[in-house]
Amino acid sequence: MTSNNTPPPAAGLGIWANLGIWITFGAAFGVVVGGFFDNVALGVALGPALGVAAWAVFMALRSARRDS
C-alpha cells in the first residue's frame, strides 16, 4: 500500500551550527597553512577569522541569490 503522506522535513543545522562548521574548517586550514610557513600560532589565530569571513560572504551571496 502506498501513501502520499511524506514525513516532515528534518531540522537543519541552523545558522549558528553552520557558523561553527566554517570556523572549524578555517582553523584547520590555518593550522595547515601555518605549518607550511613555520608559524602555526599565527595560522591558529587567523584561521577562525578566515572561516568567519568566508561564512559571511557565503551567506551574503546565498541571501542575494534568494532575494533576486
N, C-alpha and C positions, 0 to 999 in steps of 0.2 A: 504494500500500500504506500502510496506517495503522498507527501504533504507539501503544500506550497508555503507553509509557515517556515520562515528562516529564523535562526537564533539571533538574539540581539548582538550588535557588533561588540567586539572586545574593547575594553577600556584601553586607550592609548597611553603612552608614557607620560604625556603632559609636557608642558613647556620646561619645567624645572628638571625633570629627569633627562630630557633632551639636552639641556644645557650641561648637565653633569657628564654626559657622554662626550660632548665636544671638549670639555675641559680635560677629561681623561685622555682622549686621543692627542690633544695639544701637549699635555705633559709628557706622554710617551714620545711624541715627535721631538720635543725639546730635549729629552734625555739622549735620544739617538743623535741629534744634530750636535748637542753639547759634547758628546763623546768624540765626534769627528773633529771638533775644534779644541779638544782637551780642556773644556770648561763646562763640566756637567752642571755645576751650580747655576751658571747663567742660563743654561737650557732649561733646568727645572724651574727657574724663576720666570722666564719669559714664555715657556711652553703653554701654561694655562691661559696666559693673556692672549696668546695667538689663538687658542681654542675658542675663547670668548669672542674675539674679533671675527673669526670665521663663522661662528654661530650667528652673530648679529647680522652679518652680510647674507648668510643663507636664509635667515628668517625674513629679512627685508625683501630679498628677491622673491621669496615664496609669497609674501603678502602682496607685493606689487603684481605678481602674475595672477593671483586670485582676484584682485580688485579690478583688473582690466577686462 
